[in-house]
Amino acid sequence: MNTVTFKIEGMHCDGCAGNIQSLLERNAAVQKAVVSFKHGEARILYDPNAIAEEQLVAVIENSGYRVVSRNRG
């Protein structure tokens, strides 16, 4: 399992964070996702053999938000 933290722009409330978290956790390769509106980030524990980081970015960005940076580990 790997962990990545994405900085996200475009969230306006805790509801936005909840929507992103729900979308990420629908993927079987994501073991856990914690999304914070207050901190503007998503911390994701995922299986790198089943999904690539770019696919995680796509899930977030296809829902109308923007990933502006990432931090692995």
Sequence and secondary structure as in RCSB ss.txt:
>XXXX:A:sequence
MNTVTFKIEGMHCDGCAGNIQSLLERNAAVQKAVVSFKHGEARILYDPNAIAEEQLVAVIENSGYRVVSRNRG
>XXXX:A:secstr
 EEEEEEEE   SHHHHHHHHHHHHTSTTEEEEEEETTTTEEEEEE TTT  HHHHHHHHHTTT EEEEEEE 
